[in-house]
Amino acid sequence: MRREEMVRRLRQRFEAQIPWDIAVIGGGATGVGVAVDAASRGLSVALVEAHDFGKGTSSRSTKLVHGGVRYLEQGNIPLVMSALKERGLMRQNAPHLVHDLAFVVPNYSWWEAPFYGVGLKLYDLLAGKYGFGASRLLSKEETLARLPALEPEGLTGGVVYFDGQFDDARLLIHLAMTAADLGATLVNYCPATGLLHDIDGYVNGVTARDEETGEILTIPARIVVNATGVFTDSIRRMADPGAEPLVVTSQGIHLVFERSFLKGDTALMVPRTSDGRVLFVIPWHGHAVAGTTDTPVDAPSLEPRPLDEEIEFVLETAGRYLTPPPTPADVLGVYVGLRPLVQGEGKTSALSRDHVLHVDPSGLLTITGGKWTTYRHMAEDCVDHAITLGKLPDVECVTRNLRIHGYTEDAGAFGSLEVYGSDAEAIRTLAQDPSLAVQLHPALPYIAAEVVWAARVEMARTVEDVLARHTRALFLNANAAIAMAEPVARLLAAELGRDEAWITAQVQEYCALAEQYRVV
Ligand SMILES: Cc1cc2nc3c(=O)[nH]c(=O)nc-3n(C[C@H](O)[C@H](O)[C@H](O)COP(=O)(O)OP(=O)(O)OC[C@H]3O[C@@H](n4cnc5c(N)ncnc54)[C@H](O)[C@@H]3O)c2cc1C
């Protein structure tokens, strides 16, 4: 993906006065999923993202590809079944990024084994042919063998079940590359600034500002899809300033620790915390990630901040199960994500987790809610509606069996480059230059060649893009990622043709941001 080429295509199409079939606003899982679906049906599609692809919620998830055990408890069987099917399709289409993971629910009361044991059998049953493995009851010894760091005092046993795990930002980048491979035009750092209307007042395009040049781009389109997550209502108000809000925002935090806090390869799942929420502690990229919370927030932000009480809650709850209990000094990083929940009454954890398609009187098509795991199904639903509304050619969805960029079945052979899948070979070739084989920090596996690859092929533009999403350094170890800023800025500057002043500004800007990912 080359940004200059993408911008050129937008300009060229406007000059030729040929509308795109679909213009998408928002480059998270939802918007990029729509771009993949539309492009794979042969539709012309342009997507604009205000920041880097995946900057919003889609890089800040719990990293689970799951049916949602919690929704089972709420009796939402159709949601669970649909998500379990999508879980299976995601593993089938992106085996280099989606892996099975065993989860243990530890039992400290006599009633938990039969209660969770039966519930998780139902979970297995609903997955049908898309199952990841059979759940079963564990003795106390078996539970401790799987989770040696678990608090043994009062433990009666456990239940093991299976779900999927992934690297969310990496899948997002590979989805953007899939869309680009299929002919879609995607531009990052290009916020939508307004909507175009025809003489009847229907939305028929988008204006967007190229943040790198200040140029205003005009993108005429038969249908405009609003896929901006927690920013959904701000786009809807571009068409109708009086539009009633559709989403409310809830925030969730995760803390990252050394892997030693979760010995073994099994994740811990606490189905009911002291205030009725779910808490996971999962192994991820050689670390342990614990979360999440569910706290209502007033206004969306691209860089939400953790609340002290959220940090305390995760530390305290995780500390009840892990020995030794982690302290604030053990936190290597904290990251925060915002959920767009479809408007309703009451506590945010009781609001709808289903996706919603909404058509405003202006014809603006909004898709929001849902979850990462169901992005493909959401996109299919959205493009089906876009075809009807925009009178576009009736082509069937083909993404059920569409391989995602990087697809390979034995990515494990690429070691620390595994997440790149089939692209790992090209990165290895780059690393034949000894200066690009250099590891950027001893605490993390990332090498200089990955920075060059991110800039040349994946449209990374800033130090933050490289350290937060193209690699996951910022999420895994904020201090290490701060130390990596300058070498990364120099590598990027060489690729993007930037000067010394740019390097200084990038390092300063990035280090100020990275402070928010530290706890002490
Ligand atoms: C804490 C947390 C944990 C989660 N864990 C999981 C999980 O483990 N598994 C799972 O399946 N799901 C999980 N989810 C849900 C999942 O992450 C979200 O459903 C999904 O990422 C939402 O994607 P999105 O594209 O709708 O939103 P986003 O990823 O937020 O994308 C919206 C994009 O729109 C862009 N944008 C905004 N305004 C404009 C504009 N004017 N012009 C252009 N672009 C604009 C933003 O920059 C942003 O990139 C979790 C959610 C949270 C909050």
Ligand as a Chemical Component Dictionary entry (heavy atoms), coordinates in Angstrom:
data_LIG
# 
_chem_comp.id                   LIG 
_chem_comp.type                 NON-POLYMER 
_chem_comp.pdbx_formal_charge   0 
_chem_comp.three_letter_code    LIG 
# 
loop_
_chem_comp_atom.comp_id 
_chem_comp_atom.atom_id 
_chem_comp_atom.alt_atom_id 
_chem_comp_atom.type_symbol 
_chem_comp_atom.charge 
_chem_comp_atom.model_Cartn_x 
_chem_comp_atom.model_Cartn_y 
_chem_comp_atom.model_Cartn_z 
_chem_comp_atom.pdbx_ordinal 
LIG C1  C1  C 0 -11.870 -2.840 26.048 1  
LIG C2  C2  C 0 -12.442 -3.592 24.890 2  
LIG C3  C3  C 0 -12.127 -4.929 24.696 3  
LIG C4  C4  C 0 -12.651 -5.620 23.606 4  
LIG N1  N1  N 0 -12.277 -6.916 23.422 5  
LIG C5  C5  C 0 -12.767 -7.603 22.368 6  
LIG C6  C6  C 0 -12.337 -8.932 22.141 7  
LIG O1  O1  O 0 -11.492 -9.473 22.860 8  
LIG N2  N2  N 0 -12.866 -9.583 21.091 9  
LIG C7  C7  C 0 -13.790 -9.023 20.268 10 
LIG O2  O2  O 0 -14.266 -9.691 19.361 11 
LIG N3  N3  N 0 -14.187 -7.737 20.423 12 
LIG C8  C8  C 0 -13.682 -7.014 21.455 13 
LIG N4  N4  N 0 -14.037 -5.713 21.644 14 
LIG C9  C9  C 0 -14.899 -5.060 20.646 15 
LIG C10 C10 C 0 -14.107 -4.615 19.414 16 
LIG O3  O3  O 0 -12.822 -4.175 19.743 17 
LIG C11 C11 C 0 -14.889 -3.488 18.722 18 
LIG O4  O4  O 0 -16.207 -3.931 18.486 19 
LIG C12 C12 C 0 -14.275 -3.106 17.381 20 
LIG O5  O5  O 0 -12.892 -2.885 17.484 21 
LIG C13 C13 C 0 -14.961 -1.837 16.891 22 
LIG O6  O6  O 0 -14.389 -1.491 15.653 23 
LIG P1  P1  P 0 -14.880 -0.203 14.878 24 
LIG O7  O7  O 0 -14.211 -0.231 13.555 25 
LIG O8  O8  O 0 -16.358 -0.151 14.887 26 
LIG O9  O9  O 0 -14.381 1.027  15.740 27 
LIG P2  P2  P 0 -12.920 1.671  15.808 28 
LIG O10 O10 O 0 -11.859 0.648  15.821 29 
LIG O11 O11 O 0 -12.928 2.631  16.947 30 
LIG O12 O12 O 0 -12.790 2.438  14.439 31 
LIG C14 C14 C 0 -13.429 3.657  14.173 32 
LIG C15 C15 C 0 -12.453 4.505  13.396 33 
LIG O13 O13 O 0 -13.119 5.661  12.896 34 
LIG C16 C16 C 0 -12.149 6.684  12.808 35 
LIG N5  N5  N 0 -12.790 7.985  12.663 36 
LIG C17 C17 C 0 -13.465 8.702  13.587 37 
LIG N6  N6  N 0 -13.887 9.861  13.065 38 
LIG C18 C18 C 0 -13.482 9.879  11.751 39 
LIG C19 C19 C 0 -13.592 10.821 10.700 40 
LIG N7  N7  N 0 -14.192 11.989 10.859 41 
LIG N8  N8  N 0 -13.046 10.497 9.496  42 
LIG C20 C20 C 0 -12.407 9.310  9.310  43 
LIG N9  N9  N 0 -12.260 8.400  10.297 44 
LIG C21 C21 C 0 -12.790 8.680  11.507 45 
LIG C22 C22 C 0 -11.353 6.537  14.107 46 
LIG O14 O14 O 0 -10.089 7.158  14.029 47 
LIG C23 C23 C 0 -11.283 5.016  14.244 48 
LIG O15 O15 O 0 -10.074 4.486  13.746 49 
LIG C24 C24 C 0 -13.523 -4.969 22.705 50 
LIG C25 C25 C 0 -13.845 -3.624 22.903 51 
LIG C26 C26 C 0 -13.305 -2.940 23.983 52 
LIG C27 C27 C 0 -13.625 -1.508 24.172 53 
# 
loop_
_chem_comp_bond.comp_id 
_chem_comp_bond.atom_id_1 
_chem_comp_bond.atom_id_2 
_chem_comp_bond.value_order 
_chem_comp_bond.pdbx_ordinal 
LIG C1  C2  SING 1  
LIG C2  C3  SING 2  
LIG C2  C26 DOUB 3  
LIG C3  C4  DOUB 4  
LIG C4  N1  SING 5  
LIG C4  C24 SING 6  
LIG N1  C5  DOUB 7  
LIG C5  C6  SING 8  
LIG C5  C8  SING 9  
LIG C6  O1  DOUB 10 
LIG C6  N2  SING 11 
LIG N2  C7  SING 12 
LIG C7  O2  DOUB 13 
LIG C7  N3  SING 14 
LIG N3  C8  DOUB 15 
LIG C8  N4  SING 16 
LIG N4  C9  SING 17 
LIG N4  C24 SING 18 
LIG C9  C10 SING 19 
LIG C10 O3  SING 20 
LIG C10 C11 SING 21 
LIG C11 O4  SING 22 
LIG C11 C12 SING 23 
LIG C12 O5  SING 24 
LIG C12 C13 SING 25 
LIG C13 O6  SING 26 
LIG O6  P1  SING 27 
LIG P1  O7  DOUB 28 
LIG P1  O8  SING 29 
LIG P1  O9  SING 30 
LIG O9  P2  SING 31 
LIG P2  O10 DOUB 32 
LIG P2  O11 SING 33 
LIG P2  O12 SING 34 
LIG O12 C14 SING 35 
LIG C14 C15 SING 36 
LIG C15 O13 SING 37 
LIG C15 C23 SING 38 
LIG O13 C16 SING 39 
LIG C16 N5  SING 40 
LIG C16 C22 SING 41 
LIG N5  C17 SING 42 
LIG N5  C21 SING 43 
LIG C17 N6  DOUB 44 
LIG N6  C18 SING 45 
LIG C18 C19 SING 46 
LIG C18 C21 DOUB 47 
LIG C19 N7  SING 48 
LIG C19 N8  DOUB 49 
LIG N8  C20 SING 50 
LIG C20 N9  DOUB 51 
LIG N9  C21 SING 52 
LIG C22 O14 SING 53 
LIG C22 C23 SING 54 
LIG C23 O15 SING 55 
LIG C24 C25 DOUB 56 
LIG C25 C26 SING 57 
LIG C26 C27 SING 58 
# 
